[in-house]
Amino acid sequence: MNADFGGLYDNANAGLIGFVFVCVYPITGDDYLLDTLDGIANGAMQWKRLFNNLWIYGRYSDLATTTAGGTFTVQTIKKRKAQAAIPIPFSCDTFEPSETVQTALGFGMVKSAEQDTKTGLLTLNLMHE
């Protein structure tokens, strides 16, 4: 997830995979006007504007990421919604718990995992935003 539209737009090294939240206003039909609050493209979605809301609801995490420009360090959003345990057949040689797992609820972060060698099942407990 990213809200740094200006940083991505001006960065030739930014990839084309992922998505960006933008604040736009409908004009007519399929035309929209991009918000330029504070004279910045997508200004309403600036990290400095989002931080106050994230702080109020205790959604900060200690993990840090950088914006496309690499000049501004932000903290990521804590996952706070627990998904019911998911038993899946485990057929991999290795399991990487740091990778997210896609479910019907979206991409979840592995909170815990338990492997049952007798049944061949891996039970995942995932957290979502």
VEXMARTI-393765 format. One record per residue (C-alpha): x, y, z; residue in one letter; residue number from 1. Coordinates in nm, 4 decimals, always signed. Example, Ala and Ser with C-alpha at 12.3 -4.5 7.8 and 13.67 -1.06 7.14 Angstrom:
BEGIN
+----------+----------+----------+------+------+
!        x !        y !        z ! rofi ! voke !
+----------+----------+----------+------+------+
!  +1.2300 !  -0.4500 !  +0.7800 !    A !    1 !
!  +1.3670 !  -0.1060 !  +0.7140 !    S !    2 !
+----------+----------+----------+------+------+
REM end
This chain:
BEGIN
+----------+----------+----------+------+------+
!        x !        y !        z ! rofi ! voke !
+----------+----------+----------+------+------+
!  +0.0000 !  +0.0000 !  +0.0000 !    M !    1 !
!  +0.1274 !  +0.3430 !  -0.0811 !    N !    2 !
!  -0.0096 !  +0.6966 !  -0.0746 !    A !    3 !
!  +0.3012 !  +0.8707 !  -0.2132 !    D !    4 !
!  +0.1602 !  +0.9371 !  -0.5599 !    F !    5 !
!  +0.4073 !  +1.2178 !  -0.6317 !    G !    6 !
!  +0.7070 !  +1.0104 !  -0.5211 !    G !    7 !
!  +0.6027 !  +0.7149 !  -0.7363 !    L !    8 !
!  +0.5093 !  +0.9259 !  -1.0372 !    Y !    9 !
!  +0.8477 !  +1.0987 !  -1.0421 !    D !   10 !
!  +1.0483 !  +0.7796 !  -0.9762 !    N !   11 !
!  +1.1506 !  +0.5895 !  -1.2908 !    A !   12 !
!  +1.2609 !  +0.2967 !  -1.0699 !    N !   13 !
!  +0.9171 !  +0.2481 !  -0.9123 !    A !   14 !
!  +0.7572 !  -0.0779 !  -1.0219 !    G !   15 !
!  +0.4149 !  -0.1217 !  -1.1763 !    L !   16 !
!  +0.2940 !  -0.3821 !  -0.9252 !    I !   17 !
!  +0.0843 !  -0.2742 !  -0.6284 !    G !   18 !
!  -0.1669 !  -0.0002 !  -0.5724 !    F !   19 !
!  -0.1830 !  +0.3579 !  -0.4570 !    V !   20 !
!  -0.4563 !  +0.5263 !  -0.2553 !    F !   21 !
!  -0.5486 !  +0.8581 !  -0.4120 !    V !   22 !
!  -0.7912 !  +1.1302 !  -0.3103 !    C !   23 !
!  -0.9908 !  +1.2493 !  -0.6124 !    V !   24 !
!  -1.3075 !  +1.4443 !  -0.6754 !    Y !   25 !
!  -1.5563 !  +1.3423 !  -0.9482 !    P !   26 !
!  -1.5941 !  +1.6029 !  -1.2225 !    I !   27 !
!  -1.8032 !  +1.4439 !  -1.4971 !    T !   28 !
!  -1.8517 !  +1.0871 !  -1.6171 !    G !   29 !
!  -1.5187 !  +0.9051 !  -1.5803 !    D !   30 !
!  -1.3165 !  +1.2220 !  -1.5171 !    D !   31 !
!  -1.1699 !  +1.2976 !  -1.1760 !    Y !   32 !
!  -0.9660 !  +1.5805 !  -1.0273 !    L !   33 !
!  -0.6635 !  +1.4719 !  -0.8202 !    L !   34 !
!  -0.6458 !  +1.6383 !  -0.4787 !    D !   35 !
!  -0.3594 !  +1.8881 !  -0.4403 !    T !   36 !
!  -0.3881 !  +1.9836 !  -0.0735 !    L !   37 !
!  -0.0784 !  +2.1801 !  +0.0373 !    D !   38 !
!  +0.0225 !  +2.2067 !  -0.3303 !    G !   39 !
!  +0.1179 !  +1.8368 !  -0.3355 !    I !   40 !
!  -0.0311 !  +1.5745 !  -0.5665 !    A !   41 !
!  -0.2584 !  +1.3526 !  -0.3562 !    N !   42 !
!  -0.1950 !  +1.5888 !  -0.0638 !    G !   43 !
!  -0.4862 !  +1.4635 !  +0.1469 !    A !   44 !
!  -0.3193 !  +1.1223 !  +0.1611 !    M !   45 !
!  +0.0226 !  +1.2511 !  +0.2741 !    Q !   46 !
!  +0.1783 !  +1.0444 !  +0.5516 !    W !   47 !
!  +0.1932 !  +1.3502 !  +0.7770 !    K !   48 !
!  -0.1851 !  +1.3828 !  +0.7443 !    R !   49 !
!  -0.2524 !  +1.0110 !  +0.7942 !    L !   50 !
!  -0.0234 !  +0.9735 !  +1.0980 !    F !   51 !
!  -0.2552 !  +1.1590 !  +1.3354 !    N !   52 !
!  -0.5432 !  +0.9211 !  +1.2631 !    N !   53 !
!  -0.3230 !  +0.6128 !  +1.2884 !    L !   54 !
!  -0.1767 !  +0.7353 !  +1.6185 !    W !   55 !
!  -0.5196 !  +0.7970 !  +1.7733 !    I !   56 !
!  -0.6323 !  +0.4407 !  +1.7093 !    Y !   57 !
!  -0.3030 !  +0.2775 !  +1.8161 !    G !   58 !
!  -0.2324 !  +0.1381 !  +1.4704 !    R !   59 !
!  +0.1442 !  +0.2069 !  +1.4574 !    Y !   60 !
!  +0.3974 !  -0.0715 !  +1.4200 !    S !   61 !
!  +0.7687 !  -0.0538 !  +1.4916 !    D !   62 !
!  +0.8550 !  -0.1793 !  +1.1425 !    L !   63 !
!  +0.9790 !  +0.1018 !  +0.9170 !    A !   64 !
!  +0.9466 !  +0.1520 !  +0.5427 !    T !   65 !
!  +1.0429 !  +0.4357 !  +0.3114 !    T !   66 !
!  +0.8523 !  +0.6194 !  +0.0433 !    T !   67 !
!  +0.9525 !  +0.5997 !  -0.3230 !    A !   68 !
!  +1.1858 !  +0.8969 !  -0.2818 !    G !   69 !
!  +1.3646 !  +0.7188 !  +0.0012 !    G !   70 !
!  +1.3814 !  +1.0362 !  +0.2089 !    T !   71 !
!  +1.0926 !  +0.9903 !  +0.4526 !    F !   72 !
!  +1.0704 !  +0.7031 !  +0.6994 !    T !   73 !
!  +0.7271 !  +0.5953 !  +0.8158 !    V !   74 !
!  +0.6001 !  +0.3243 !  +1.0457 !    Q !   75 !
!  +0.3711 !  +0.0587 !  +0.9063 !    T !   76 !
!  +0.0159 !  -0.0080 !  +1.0191 !    I !   77 !
!  -0.0403 !  -0.2772 !  +1.2823 !    K !   78 !
!  -0.2513 !  -0.5720 !  +1.1826 !    K !   79 !
!  -0.5423 !  -0.5840 !  +1.4278 !    R !   80 !
!  -0.8062 !  -0.8232 !  +1.2915 !    K !   81 !
!  -0.7537 !  -1.1920 !  +1.3647 !    A !   82 !
!  -0.8808 !  -1.4432 !  +1.1115 !    Q !   83 !
!  -1.0101 !  -1.7824 !  +1.2239 !    A !   84 !
!  -0.7435 !  -2.0534 !  +1.2073 !    A !   85 !
!  -0.6991 !  -2.1972 !  +0.8578 !    I !   86 !
!  -0.5878 !  -2.5607 !  +0.8185 !    P !   87 !
!  -0.4216 !  -2.6177 !  +0.4797 !    I !   88 !
!  -0.2416 !  -2.9171 !  +0.3284 !    P !   89 !
!  +0.1305 !  -2.8628 !  +0.3775 !    F !   90 !
!  +0.3224 !  -2.9831 !  +0.0736 !    S !   91 !
!  +0.6180 !  -2.7421 !  +0.0713 !    C !   92 !
!  +0.9728 !  -2.8195 !  +0.1707 !    D !   93 !
!  +0.9956 !  -2.4873 !  +0.3536 !    T !   94 !
!  +0.7524 !  -2.2419 !  +0.5064 !    F !   95 !
!  +0.8342 !  -1.8703 !  +0.5163 !    E !   96 !
!  +0.6241 !  -1.7103 !  +0.7939 !    P !   97 !
!  +0.7440 !  -1.3594 !  +0.7077 !    S !   98 !
!  +0.5541 !  -1.3714 !  +0.3754 !    E !   99 !
!  +0.1896 !  -1.2706 !  +0.3656 !    T !  100 !
!  -0.0795 !  -1.5267 !  +0.2857 !    V !  101 !
!  -0.3673 !  -1.4413 !  +0.0527 !    Q !  102 !
!  -0.7159 !  -1.5402 !  +0.1689 !    T !  103 !
!  -1.0694 !  -1.4234 !  +0.0962 !    A !  104 !
!  -1.0096 !  -1.1460 !  +0.3541 !    L !  105 !
!  -0.6993 !  -1.0189 !  +0.1720 !    G !  106 !
!  -0.3310 !  -1.0582 !  +0.2494 !    F !  107 !
!  -0.2730 !  -1.1698 !  +0.6084 !    G !  108 !
!  +0.0391 !  -1.1631 !  +0.8220 !    M !  109 !
!  +0.1225 !  -1.4941 !  +0.9901 !    V !  110 !
!  +0.0762 !  -1.4593 !  +1.3656 !    K !  111 !
!  +0.1413 !  -1.8260 !  +1.4335 !    S !  112 !
!  +0.1565 !  -2.1561 !  +1.2481 !    A !  113 !
!  +0.1381 !  -2.5143 !  +1.3645 !    E !  114 !
!  +0.2341 !  -2.8157 !  +1.1545 !    Q !  115 !
!  +0.0734 !  -3.1551 !  +1.2184 !    D !  116 !
!  +0.3074 !  -3.4122 !  +1.0642 !    T !  117 !
!  +0.0567 !  -3.6923 !  +1.1222 !    K !  118 !
!  -0.2210 !  -3.5317 !  +0.9116 !    T !  119 !
!  +0.0053 !  -3.3233 !  +0.6868 !    G !  120 !
!  -0.1836 !  -3.0046 !  +0.7726 !    L !  121 !
!  -0.0438 !  -2.6617 !  +0.8480 !    L !  122 !
!  -0.2743 !  -2.4468 !  +1.0613 !    T !  123 !
!  -0.2252 !  -2.0741 !  +1.0117 !    L !  124 !
!  -0.3398 !  -1.7934 !  +1.2384 !    N !  125 !
!  -0.3407 !  -1.4706 !  +1.0363 !    L !  126 !
!  -0.3768 !  -1.1027 !  +1.1207 !    M !  127 !
!  -0.5294 !  -0.8429 !  +0.8866 !    H !  128 !
!  -0.5613 !  -0.4639 !  +0.8920 !    E !  129 !
+----------+----------+----------+------+------+
REM end
